[in-house]
Amino acid sequence: MMFGYGDEWWVLLLYPVLLWVPFGPFVMGGLGVWCARRPGPWPWLWTVLLPLEPVGASAAVIVLPWSQPTRTDDLVGYLLVYVAGITVLPWVLGYGTTRVVRAVRARRGRGGAV
């Protein structure tokens, strides 16, 4: 029994959500670098599976109160901050930065100007 009720086991699904806020951008940035350095199915699979639980659990909390209509501005704010800002943007920055650095180094290595 947690918090005095036997049916509140689902709160355990929200602990990764709390950890995803401070550590998620660093994890997703690292996954973006991993995807850029080692192309293949495993980095891409981990990129999708790792944030699935924290993002999915928090999305369920936003959408599930069926008794009240979901407010569009809350949903848009969640998608912009939690999904795009914490999850997607750091991955894109890590992936893009690594690809640009590798391209610049390859260009210099082919006999380009110093």
Backbone as XML, in Angstrom:
<?xml version="1.0"?>
<chain id="A" units="angstrom">
  <residue number="1" name="MET">
    <atom name="N" x="0.825" y="-1.179" z="0.000"/>
    <atom name="CA" x="0.000" y="0.000" z="0.000"/>
    <atom name="C" x="0.871" y="1.245" z="0.000"/>
  </residue>
  <residue number="2" name="MET">
    <atom name="N" x="0.538" y="2.134" z="-0.879"/>
    <atom name="CA" x="1.310" y="3.357" z="-0.996"/>
    <atom name="C" x="0.387" y="4.542" z="-0.738"/>
  </residue>
  <residue number="3" name="PHE">
    <atom name="N" x="0.797" y="5.432" z="0.118"/>
    <atom name="CA" x="0.035" y="6.626" z="0.450"/>
    <atom name="C" x="-1.331" y="6.288" z="1.061"/>
  </residue>
  <residue number="4" name="GLY">
    <atom name="N" x="-1.469" y="5.096" z="1.645"/>
    <atom name="CA" x="-2.700" y="4.739" z="2.314"/>
    <atom name="C" x="-3.751" y="4.120" z="1.422"/>
  </residue>
  <residue number="5" name="TYR">
    <atom name="N" x="-3.506" y="4.008" z="0.123"/>
    <atom name="CA" x="-4.483" y="3.419" z="-0.790"/>
    <atom name="C" x="-3.827" y="2.275" z="-1.540"/>
  </residue>
  <residue number="6" name="GLY">
    <atom name="N" x="-4.570" y="1.230" z="-1.794"/>
    <atom name="CA" x="-4.022" y="0.071" z="-2.480"/>
    <atom name="C" x="-4.020" y="0.195" z="-3.983"/>
  </residue>
  <residue number="7" name="ASP">
    <atom name="N" x="-4.725" y="1.143" z="-4.531"/>
    <atom name="CA" x="-4.823" y="1.243" z="-5.984"/>
    <atom name="C" x="-3.964" y="2.359" z="-6.570"/>
  </residue>
  <residue number="8" name="GLU">
    <atom name="N" x="-3.003" y="2.866" z="-5.837"/>
    <atom name="CA" x="-2.162" y="3.941" z="-6.352"/>
    <atom name="C" x="-0.786" y="3.445" z="-6.760"/>
  </residue>
  <residue number="9" name="TRP">
    <atom name="N" x="-0.706" y="2.241" z="-7.287"/>
    <atom name="CA" x="0.558" y="1.689" z="-7.760"/>
    <atom name="C" x="1.034" y="2.419" z="-9.015"/>
  </residue>
  <residue number="10" name="TRP">
    <atom name="N" x="0.123" y="3.010" z="-9.762"/>
    <atom name="CA" x="0.476" y="3.659" z="-11.023"/>
    <atom name="C" x="1.363" y="4.868" z="-10.810"/>
  </residue>
  <residue number="11" name="VAL">
    <atom name="N" x="1.436" y="5.381" z="-9.560"/>
    <atom name="CA" x="2.293" y="6.538" z="-9.309"/>
    <atom name="C" x="3.759" y="6.179" z="-9.538"/>
  </residue>
  <residue number="12" name="LEU">
    <atom name="N" x="4.096" y="4.889" z="-9.475"/>
    <atom name="CA" x="5.467" y="4.467" z="-9.765"/>
    <atom name="C" x="5.859" y="4.779" z="-11.207"/>
  </residue>
  <residue number="13" name="LEU">
    <atom name="N" x="4.879" y="4.861" z="-12.097"/>
    <atom name="CA" x="5.176" y="5.210" z="-13.485"/>
    <atom name="C" x="5.580" y="6.670" z="-13.644"/>
  </residue>
  <residue number="14" name="LEU">
    <atom name="N" x="5.297" y="7.487" z="-12.637"/>
    <atom name="CA" x="5.615" y="8.911" z="-12.743"/>
    <atom name="C" x="7.019" y="9.257" z="-12.241"/>
  </residue>
  <residue number="15" name="TYR">
    <atom name="N" x="7.685" y="8.351" z="-11.544"/>
    <atom name="CA" x="9.050" y="8.630" z="-11.110"/>
    <atom name="C" x="10.010" y="8.841" z="-12.279"/>
  </residue>
  <residue number="16" name="PRO">
    <atom name="N" x="9.952" y="8.024" z="-13.339"/>
    <atom name="CA" x="10.811" y="8.338" z="-14.500"/>
    <atom name="C" x="10.485" y="9.684" z="-15.137"/>
  </residue>
  <residue number="17" name="VAL">
    <atom name="N" x="9.236" y="10.118" z="-15.024"/>
    <atom name="CA" x="8.863" y="11.434" z="-15.563"/>
    <atom name="C" x="9.608" y="12.526" z="-14.809"/>
  </residue>
  <residue number="18" name="LEU">
    <atom name="N" x="9.687" y="12.399" z="-13.493"/>
    <atom name="CA" x="10.399" y="13.405" z="-12.695"/>
    <atom name="C" x="11.890" y="13.393" z="-12.983"/>
  </residue>
  <residue number="19" name="LEU">
    <atom name="N" x="12.457" y="12.226" z="-13.238"/>
    <atom name="CA" x="13.879" y="12.147" z="-13.558"/>
    <atom name="C" x="14.176" y="12.600" z="-14.980"/>
  </residue>
  <residue number="20" name="TRP">
    <atom name="N" x="13.185" y="12.506" z="-15.861"/>
    <atom name="CA" x="13.392" y="12.870" z="-17.261"/>
    <atom name="C" x="13.575" y="14.376" z="-17.433"/>
  </residue>
  <residue number="21" name="VAL">
    <atom name="N" x="12.968" y="15.162" z="-16.559"/>
    <atom name="CA" x="13.058" y="16.624" z="-16.698"/>
    <atom name="C" x="14.495" y="17.119" z="-16.548"/>
  </residue>
  <residue number="22" name="PRO">
    <atom name="N" x="15.243" y="16.745" z="-15.493"/>
    <atom name="CA" x="16.616" y="17.264" z="-15.414"/>
    <atom name="C" x="17.624" y="16.482" z="-16.248"/>
  </residue>
  <residue number="23" name="PHE">
    <atom name="N" x="17.419" y="15.167" z="-16.417"/>
    <atom name="CA" x="18.436" y="14.345" z="-17.077"/>
    <atom name="C" x="18.104" y="13.990" z="-18.517"/>
  </residue>
  <residue number="24" name="GLY">
    <atom name="N" x="16.864" y="14.132" z="-18.923"/>
    <atom name="CA" x="16.437" y="13.758" z="-20.264"/>
    <atom name="C" x="17.169" y="14.475" z="-21.391"/>
  </residue>
  <residue number="25" name="PRO">
    <atom name="N" x="17.368" y="15.790" z="-21.301"/>
    <atom name="CA" x="18.093" y="16.461" z="-22.380"/>
    <atom name="C" x="19.512" y="15.936" z="-22.571"/>
  </residue>
  <residue number="26" name="PHE">
    <atom name="N" x="20.195" y="15.615" z="-21.479"/>
    <atom name="CA" x="21.553" y="15.092" z="-21.591"/>
    <atom name="C" x="21.550" y="13.683" z="-22.190"/>
  </residue>
  <residue number="27" name="VAL">
    <atom name="N" x="20.583" y="12.889" z="-21.779"/>
    <atom name="CA" x="20.466" y="11.530" z="-22.322"/>
    <atom name="C" x="20.143" y="11.585" z="-23.813"/>
  </residue>
  <residue number="28" name="MET">
    <atom name="N" x="19.207" y="12.432" z="-24.196"/>
    <atom name="CA" x="18.827" y="12.512" z="-25.607"/>
    <atom name="C" x="19.948" y="13.120" z="-26.451"/>
  </residue>
  <residue number="29" name="GLY">
    <atom name="N" x="20.693" y="14.066" z="-25.906"/>
    <atom name="CA" x="21.854" y="14.596" z="-26.624"/>
    <atom name="C" x="22.892" y="13.517" z="-26.857"/>
  </residue>
  <residue number="30" name="GLY">
    <atom name="N" x="23.138" y="12.709" z="-25.837"/>
    <atom name="CA" x="24.070" y="11.590" z="-25.988"/>
    <atom name="C" x="23.584" y="10.563" z="-26.995"/>
  </residue>
  <residue number="31" name="LEU">
    <atom name="N" x="22.280" y="10.302" z="-27.009"/>
    <atom name="CA" x="21.736" y="9.366" z="-27.998"/>
    <atom name="C" x="21.850" y="9.930" z="-29.417"/>
  </residue>
  <residue number="32" name="GLY">
    <atom name="N" x="21.702" y="11.250" z="-29.562"/>
    <atom name="CA" x="21.884" y="11.865" z="-30.874"/>
    <atom name="C" x="23.311" y="11.736" z="-31.369"/>
  </residue>
  <residue number="33" name="VAL">
    <atom name="N" x="24.278" y="11.905" z="-30.475"/>
    <atom name="CA" x="25.684" y="11.725" z="-30.841"/>
    <atom name="C" x="25.943" y="10.268" z="-31.204"/>
  </residue>
  <residue number="34" name="TRP">
    <atom name="N" x="25.362" y="9.350" z="-30.433"/>
    <atom name="CA" x="25.534" y="7.921" z="-30.705"/>
    <atom name="C" x="24.962" y="7.548" z="-32.070"/>
  </residue>
  <residue number="35" name="CYS">
    <atom name="N" x="23.803" y="8.093" z="-32.408"/>
    <atom name="CA" x="23.195" y="7.815" z="-33.713"/>
    <atom name="C" x="24.043" y="8.372" z="-34.853"/>
  </residue>
  <residue number="36" name="ALA">
    <atom name="N" x="24.679" y="9.509" z="-34.641"/>
    <atom name="CA" x="25.495" y="10.105" z="-35.695"/>
    <atom name="C" x="26.810" y="9.366" z="-35.876"/>
  </residue>
  <residue number="37" name="ARG">
    <atom name="N" x="27.375" y="8.857" z="-34.789"/>
    <atom name="CA" x="28.665" y="8.177" z="-34.881"/>
    <atom name="C" x="28.549" y="6.735" z="-35.344"/>
  </residue>
  <residue number="38" name="ARG">
    <atom name="N" x="27.556" y="6.042" z="-34.891"/>
    <atom name="CA" x="27.395" y="4.620" z="-35.203"/>
    <atom name="C" x="26.037" y="4.376" z="-35.846"/>
  </residue>
  <residue number="39" name="PRO">
    <atom name="N" x="25.920" y="4.613" z="-37.124"/>
    <atom name="CA" x="24.621" y="4.372" z="-37.758"/>
    <atom name="C" x="24.278" y="2.887" z="-37.726"/>
  </residue>
  <residue number="40" name="GLY">
    <atom name="N" x="23.054" y="2.612" z="-37.465"/>
    <atom name="CA" x="22.590" y="1.237" z="-37.385"/>
    <atom name="C" x="21.264" y="1.189" z="-36.655"/>
  </residue>
  <residue number="41" name="PRO">
    <atom name="N" x="20.700" y="0.008" z="-36.515"/>
    <atom name="CA" x="19.373" y="-0.082" z="-35.901"/>
    <atom name="C" x="19.363" y="0.110" z="-34.383"/>
  </residue>
  <residue number="42" name="TRP">
    <atom name="N" x="20.420" y="-0.277" z="-33.676"/>
    <atom name="CA" x="20.402" y="-0.207" z="-32.214"/>
    <atom name="C" x="20.345" y="1.214" z="-31.676"/>
  </residue>
  <residue number="43" name="PRO">
    <atom name="N" x="21.153" y="2.146" z="-32.155"/>
    <atom name="CA" x="21.014" y="3.513" z="-31.631"/>
    <atom name="C" x="19.634" y="4.112" z="-31.906"/>
  </residue>
  <residue number="44" name="TRP">
    <atom name="N" x="19.088" y="3.842" z="-33.066"/>
    <atom name="CA" x="17.768" y="4.375" z="-33.399"/>
    <atom name="C" x="16.691" y="3.738" z="-32.528"/>
  </residue>
  <residue number="45" name="LEU">
    <atom name="N" x="16.819" y="2.452" z="-32.255"/>
    <atom name="CA" x="15.850" y="1.767" z="-31.409"/>
    <atom name="C" x="15.885" y="2.327" z="-29.983"/>
  </residue>
  <residue number="46" name="TRP">
    <atom name="N" x="17.077" y="2.532" z="-29.438"/>
    <atom name="CA" x="17.191" y="3.096" z="-28.101"/>
    <atom name="C" x="16.709" y="4.543" z="-28.056"/>
  </residue>
  <residue number="47" name="THR">
    <atom name="N" x="16.862" y="5.267" z="-29.148"/>
    <atom name="CA" x="16.377" y="6.638" z="-29.212"/>
    <atom name="C" x="14.865" y="6.695" z="-29.069"/>
  </residue>
  <residue number="48" name="VAL">
    <atom name="N" x="14.187" y="5.690" z="-29.571"/>
    <atom name="CA" x="12.726" y="5.658" z="-29.473"/>
    <atom name="C" x="12.274" y="5.034" z="-28.155"/>
  </residue>
  <residue number="49" name="LEU">
    <atom name="N" x="12.917" y="3.945" z="-27.744"/>
    <atom name="CA" x="12.439" y="3.206" z="-26.580"/>
    <atom name="C" x="12.747" y="3.890" z="-25.251"/>
  </residue>
  <residue number="50" name="LEU">
    <atom name="N" x="13.878" y="4.542" z="-25.136"/>
    <atom name="CA" x="14.260" y="5.141" z="-23.854"/>
    <atom name="C" x="13.298" y="6.237" z="-23.394"/>
  </residue>
  <residue number="51" name="PRO">
    <atom name="N" x="12.924" y="7.185" z="-24.236"/>
    <atom name="CA" x="11.991" y="8.207" z="-23.750"/>
    <atom name="C" x="10.521" y="7.787" z="-23.812"/>
  </residue>
  <residue number="52" name="LEU">
    <atom name="N" x="10.241" y="6.580" z="-24.251"/>
    <atom name="CA" x="8.854" y="6.154" z="-24.428"/>
    <atom name="C" x="8.078" y="6.152" z="-23.113"/>
  </residue>
  <residue number="53" name="GLU">
    <atom name="N" x="8.652" y="5.621" z="-22.047"/>
    <atom name="CA" x="7.922" y="5.544" z="-20.777"/>
    <atom name="C" x="7.718" y="6.914" z="-20.132"/>
  </residue>
  <residue number="54" name="PRO">
    <atom name="N" x="8.759" y="7.744" z="-19.968"/>
    <atom name="CA" x="8.487" y="9.034" z="-19.327"/>
    <atom name="C" x="7.571" y="9.941" z="-20.147"/>
  </residue>
  <residue number="55" name="VAL">
    <atom name="N" x="7.752" y="9.957" z="-21.444"/>
    <atom name="CA" x="6.911" y="10.812" z="-22.278"/>
    <atom name="C" x="5.499" y="10.242" z="-22.365"/>
  </residue>
  <residue number="56" name="GLY">
    <atom name="N" x="5.393" y="8.927" z="-22.479"/>
    <atom name="CA" x="4.068" y="8.304" z="-22.549"/>
    <atom name="C" x="3.289" y="8.436" z="-21.253"/>
  </residue>
  <residue number="57" name="ALA">
    <atom name="N" x="3.956" y="8.259" z="-20.112"/>
    <atom name="CA" x="3.270" y="8.384" z="-18.823"/>
    <atom name="C" x="2.809" y="9.814" z="-18.583"/>
  </residue>
  <residue number="58" name="SER">
    <atom name="N" x="3.644" y="10.775" z="-18.916"/>
    <atom name="CA" x="3.229" y="12.169" z="-18.714"/>
    <atom name="C" x="2.131" y="12.563" z="-19.698"/>
  </residue>
  <residue number="59" name="ALA">
    <atom name="N" x="2.162" y="12.021" z="-20.895"/>
    <atom name="CA" x="1.082" y="12.293" z="-21.857"/>
    <atom name="C" x="-0.233" y="11.691" z="-21.366"/>
  </residue>
  <residue number="60" name="ALA">
    <atom name="N" x="-0.154" y="10.519" z="-20.750"/>
    <atom name="CA" x="-1.368" y="9.903" z="-20.207"/>
    <atom name="C" x="-1.963" y="10.756" z="-19.092"/>
  </residue>
  <residue number="61" name="VAL">
    <atom name="N" x="-1.127" y="11.350" z="-18.271"/>
    <atom name="CA" x="-1.621" y="12.208" z="-17.196"/>
    <atom name="C" x="-2.287" y="13.450" z="-17.777"/>
  </residue>
  <residue number="62" name="ILE">
    <atom name="N" x="-1.774" y="13.957" z="-18.873"/>
    <atom name="CA" x="-2.362" y="15.144" z="-19.503"/>
    <atom name="C" x="-3.713" y="14.800" z="-20.141"/>
  </residue>
  <residue number="63" name="VAL">
    <atom name="N" x="-3.807" y="13.644" z="-20.796"/>
    <atom name="CA" x="-4.977" y="13.322" z="-21.604"/>
    <atom name="C" x="-6.056" y="12.558" z="-20.827"/>
  </residue>
  <residue number="64" name="LEU">
    <atom name="N" x="-5.684" y="11.800" z="-19.799"/>
    <atom name="CA" x="-6.613" y="10.864" z="-19.181"/>
    <atom name="C" x="-7.797" y="11.415" z="-18.408"/>
  </residue>
  <residue number="65" name="PRO">
    <atom name="N" x="-7.785" y="12.573" z="-17.835"/>
    <atom name="CA" x="-9.004" y="12.975" z="-17.125"/>
    <atom name="C" x="-10.177" y="13.108" z="-18.095"/>
  </residue>
  <residue number="66" name="TRP">
    <atom name="N" x="-10.851" y="11.989" z="-18.349"/>
    <atom name="CA" x="-11.922" y="11.972" z="-19.347"/>
    <atom name="C" x="-13.132" y="12.765" z="-18.897"/>
  </residue>
  <residue number="67" name="SER">
    <atom name="N" x="-13.265" y="13.000" z="-17.601"/>
    <atom name="CA" x="-14.428" y="13.750" z="-17.127"/>
    <atom name="C" x="-14.343" y="15.227" z="-17.530"/>
  </residue>
  <residue number="68" name="GLN">
    <atom name="N" x="-13.131" y="15.708" z="-17.726"/>
    <atom name="CA" x="-12.953" y="17.097" z="-18.136"/>
    <atom name="C" x="-12.417" y="17.124" z="-19.562"/>
  </residue>
  <residue number="69" name="PRO">
    <atom name="N" x="-12.873" y="18.060" z="-20.365"/>
    <atom name="CA" x="-12.310" y="18.145" z="-21.715"/>
    <atom name="C" x="-10.850" y="18.592" z="-21.669"/>
  </residue>
  <residue number="70" name="THR">
    <atom name="N" x="-10.035" y="18.003" z="-22.528"/>
    <atom name="CA" x="-8.624" y="18.384" z="-22.594"/>
    <atom name="C" x="-8.509" y="19.763" z="-23.208"/>
  </residue>
  <residue number="71" name="ARG">
    <atom name="N" x="-7.816" y="20.624" z="-22.512"/>
    <atom name="CA" x="-7.640" y="21.979" z="-23.021"/>
    <atom name="C" x="-6.546" y="21.973" z="-24.069"/>
  </residue>
  <residue number="72" name="THR">
    <atom name="N" x="-6.810" y="22.584" z="-25.180"/>
    <atom name="CA" x="-5.876" y="22.584" z="-26.299"/>
    <atom name="C" x="-4.586" y="23.309" z="-25.949"/>
  </residue>
  <residue number="73" name="ASP">
    <atom name="N" x="-4.673" y="24.408" z="-25.212"/>
    <atom name="CA" x="-3.458" y="25.147" z="-24.889"/>
    <atom name="C" x="-2.557" y="24.348" z="-23.941"/>
  </residue>
  <residue number="74" name="ASP">
    <atom name="N" x="-3.139" y="23.558" z="-23.045"/>
    <atom name="CA" x="-2.324" y="22.690" z="-22.188"/>
    <atom name="C" x="-1.616" y="21.619" z="-23.005"/>
  </residue>
  <residue number="75" name="LEU">
    <atom name="N" x="-2.329" y="21.047" z="-23.947"/>
    <atom name="CA" x="-1.755" y="20.000" z="-24.783"/>
    <atom name="C" x="-0.651" y="20.549" z="-25.685"/>
  </residue>
  <residue number="76" name="VAL">
    <atom name="N" x="-0.861" y="21.701" z="-26.253"/>
    <atom name="CA" x="0.152" y="22.321" z="-27.103"/>
    <atom name="C" x="1.378" y="22.710" z="-26.276"/>
  </residue>
  <residue number="77" name="GLY">
    <atom name="N" x="1.164" y="23.245" z="-25.089"/>
    <atom name="CA" x="2.278" y="23.582" z="-24.210"/>
    <atom name="C" x="3.075" y="22.351" z="-23.806"/>
  </residue>
  <residue number="78" name="TYR">
    <atom name="N" x="2.375" y="21.248" z="-23.522"/>
    <atom name="CA" x="3.056" y="19.993" z="-23.186"/>
    <atom name="C" x="3.891" y="19.510" z="-24.363"/>
  </residue>
  <residue number="79" name="LEU">
    <atom name="N" x="3.314" y="19.529" z="-25.550"/>
    <atom name="CA" x="4.052" y="19.062" z="-26.728"/>
    <atom name="C" x="5.263" y="19.936" z="-27.013"/>
  </residue>
  <residue number="80" name="LEU">
    <atom name="N" x="5.131" y="21.225" z="-26.846"/>
    <atom name="CA" x="6.258" y="22.123" z="-27.122"/>
    <atom name="C" x="7.368" y="21.999" z="-26.087"/>
  </residue>
  <residue number="81" name="VAL">
    <atom name="N" x="7.012" y="21.974" z="-24.817"/>
    <atom name="CA" x="8.036" y="21.974" z="-23.772"/>
    <atom name="C" x="8.572" y="20.571" z="-23.527"/>
  </residue>
  <residue number="82" name="TYR">
    <atom name="N" x="7.683" y="19.630" z="-23.224"/>
    <atom name="CA" x="8.140" y="18.323" z="-22.765"/>
    <atom name="C" x="8.616" y="17.443" z="-23.914"/>
  </residue>
  <residue number="83" name="VAL">
    <atom name="N" x="7.861" y="17.413" z="-25.003"/>
    <atom name="CA" x="8.249" y="16.538" z="-26.114"/>
    <atom name="C" x="9.310" y="17.210" z="-26.983"/>
  </residue>
  <residue number="84" name="ALA">
    <atom name="N" x="9.034" y="18.419" z="-27.452"/>
    <atom name="CA" x="9.978" y="19.067" z="-28.362"/>
    <atom name="C" x="11.200" y="19.617" z="-27.632"/>
  </residue>
  <residue number="85" name="GLY">
    <atom name="N" x="10.997" y="20.297" z="-26.517"/>
    <atom name="CA" x="12.110" y="20.952" z="-25.836"/>
    <atom name="C" x="13.017" y="20.037" z="-25.044"/>
  </residue>
  <residue number="86" name="ILE">
    <atom name="N" x="12.441" y="19.051" z="-24.375"/>
    <atom name="CA" x="13.237" y="18.181" z="-23.515"/>
    <atom name="C" x="13.694" y="16.926" z="-24.246"/>
  </residue>
  <residue number="87" name="THR">
    <atom name="N" x="12.928" y="16.462" z="-25.218"/>
    <atom name="CA" x="13.232" y="15.178" z="-25.841"/>
    <atom name="C" x="13.804" y="15.318" z="-27.254"/>
  </residue>
  <residue number="88" name="VAL">
    <atom name="N" x="13.154" y="16.042" z="-28.120"/>
    <atom name="CA" x="13.543" y="16.069" z="-29.535"/>
    <atom name="C" x="14.687" y="17.054" z="-29.800"/>
  </residue>
  <residue number="89" name="LEU">
    <atom name="N" x="14.602" y="18.256" z="-29.274"/>
    <atom name="CA" x="15.617" y="19.277" z="-29.558"/>
    <atom name="C" x="17.029" y="18.869" z="-29.124"/>
  </residue>
  <residue number="90" name="PRO">
    <atom name="N" x="17.227" y="18.314" z="-27.927"/>
    <atom name="CA" x="18.589" y="17.883" z="-27.586"/>
    <atom name="C" x="19.115" y="16.778" z="-28.494"/>
  </residue>
  <residue number="91" name="TRP">
    <atom name="N" x="18.234" y="15.881" z="-28.945"/>
    <atom name="CA" x="18.671" y="14.828" z="-29.858"/>
    <atom name="C" x="19.114" y="15.448" z="-31.180"/>
  </residue>
  <residue number="92" name="VAL">
    <atom name="N" x="18.327" y="16.365" z="-31.690"/>
    <atom name="CA" x="18.664" y="17.015" z="-32.967"/>
    <atom name="C" x="19.968" y="17.794" z="-32.837"/>
  </residue>
  <residue number="93" name="LEU">
    <atom name="N" x="20.175" y="18.479" z="-31.720"/>
    <atom name="CA" x="21.419" y="19.226" z="-31.523"/>
    <atom name="C" x="22.630" y="18.296" z="-31.440"/>
  </residue>
  <residue number="94" name="GLY">
    <atom name="N" x="22.502" y="17.189" z="-30.707"/>
    <atom name="CA" x="23.609" y="16.240" z="-30.621"/>
    <atom name="C" x="23.907" y="15.585" z="-31.957"/>
  </residue>
  <residue number="95" name="TYR">
    <atom name="N" x="22.875" y="15.178" z="-32.664"/>
    <atom name="CA" x="23.042" y="14.542" z="-33.965"/>
    <atom name="C" x="23.625" y="15.520" z="-34.983"/>
  </residue>
  <residue number="96" name="GLY">
    <atom name="N" x="23.027" y="16.715" z="-35.056"/>
    <atom name="CA" x="23.471" y="17.701" z="-36.041"/>
    <atom name="C" x="24.883" y="18.189" z="-35.797"/>
  </residue>
  <residue number="97" name="THR">
    <atom name="N" x="25.219" y="18.445" z="-34.539"/>
    <atom name="CA" x="26.572" y="18.909" z="-34.214"/>
    <atom name="C" x="27.607" y="17.860" z="-34.574"/>
  </residue>
  <residue number="98" name="THR">
    <atom name="N" x="27.324" y="16.614" z="-34.267"/>
    <atom name="CA" x="28.273" y="15.547" z="-34.581"/>
    <atom name="C" x="28.444" y="15.384" z="-36.083"/>
  </residue>
  <residue number="99" name="ARG">
    <atom name="N" x="27.362" y="15.451" z="-36.826"/>
    <atom name="CA" x="27.453" y="15.323" z="-38.288"/>
    <atom name="C" x="28.226" y="16.486" z="-38.907"/>
  </residue>
  <residue number="100" name="VAL">
    <atom name="N" x="28.011" y="17.694" z="-38.410"/>
    <atom name="CA" x="28.713" y="18.863" z="-38.949"/>
    <atom name="C" x="30.208" y="18.767" z="-38.635"/>
  </residue>
  <residue number="101" name="VAL">
    <atom name="N" x="30.542" y="18.393" z="-37.405"/>
    <atom name="CA" x="31.955" y="18.270" z="-37.032"/>
    <atom name="C" x="32.634" y="17.199" z="-37.875"/>
  </residue>
  <residue number="102" name="ARG">
    <atom name="N" x="31.982" y="16.083" z="-38.089"/>
    <atom name="CA" x="32.572" y="15.017" z="-38.908"/>
    <atom name="C" x="32.737" y="15.459" z="-40.366"/>
  </residue>
  <residue number="103" name="ALA">
    <atom name="N" x="31.774" y="16.221" z="-40.878"/>
    <atom name="CA" x="31.874" y="16.694" z="-42.257"/>
    <atom name="C" x="33.013" y="17.694" z="-42.415"/>
  </residue>
  <residue number="104" name="VAL">
    <atom name="N" x="33.176" y="18.586" z="-41.445"/>
    <atom name="CA" x="34.254" y="19.578" z="-41.515"/>
    <atom name="C" x="35.610" y="18.889" z="-41.411"/>
  </residue>
  <residue number="105" name="ARG">
    <atom name="N" x="35.722" y="17.926" z="-40.517"/>
    <atom name="CA" x="36.994" y="17.202" z="-40.382"/>
    <atom name="C" x="37.304" y="16.394" z="-41.633"/>
  </residue>
  <residue number="106" name="ALA">
    <atom name="N" x="36.301" y="15.797" z="-42.247"/>
    <atom name="CA" x="36.532" y="15.028" z="-43.479"/>
    <atom name="C" x="36.932" y="15.936" z="-44.624"/>
  </residue>
  <residue number="107" name="ARG">
    <atom name="N" x="36.354" y="17.113" z="-44.680"/>
    <atom name="CA" x="36.686" y="18.054" z="-45.751"/>
    <atom name="C" x="38.116" y="18.557" z="-45.609"/>
  </residue>
  <residue number="108" name="ARG">
    <atom name="N" x="38.528" y="18.833" z="-44.391"/>
    <atom name="CA" x="39.912" y="19.289" z="-44.157"/>
    <atom name="C" x="40.895" y="18.167" z="-44.427"/>
  </residue>
  <residue number="109" name="GLY">
    <atom name="N" x="40.514" y="16.964" z="-44.151"/>
    <atom name="CA" x="41.401" y="15.830" z="-44.353"/>
    <atom name="C" x="41.614" y="15.486" z="-45.815"/>
  </residue>
  <residue number="110" name="ARG">
    <atom name="N" x="40.729" y="15.935" z="-46.703"/>
    <atom name="CA" x="40.846" y="15.639" z="-48.128"/>
    <atom name="C" x="41.728" y="16.627" z="-48.873"/>
  </residue>
  <residue number="111" name="GLY">
    <atom name="N" x="42.444" y="17.438" z="-48.193"/>
    <atom name="CA" x="43.360" y="18.363" z="-48.877"/>
    <atom name="C" x="42.825" y="19.772" z="-48.952"/>
  </residue>
  <residue number="112" name="GLY">
    <atom name="N" x="41.845" y="20.103" z="-48.126"/>
    <atom name="CA" x="41.319" y="21.464" z="-48.093"/>
    <atom name="C" x="42.292" y="22.415" z="-47.453"/>
  </residue>
  <residue number="113" name="ALA">
    <atom name="N" x="41.985" y="23.689" z="-47.502"/>
    <atom name="CA" x="42.850" y="24.703" z="-46.918"/>
    <atom name="C" x="42.857" y="24.565" z="-45.401"/>
  </residue>
  <residue number="114" name="VAL">
    <atom name="N" x="43.981" y="24.943" z="-44.812"/>
    <atom name="CA" x="44.143" y="24.839" z="-43.360"/>
    <atom name="C" x="43.391" y="25.872" z="-42.643"/>
  </residue>
</chain>
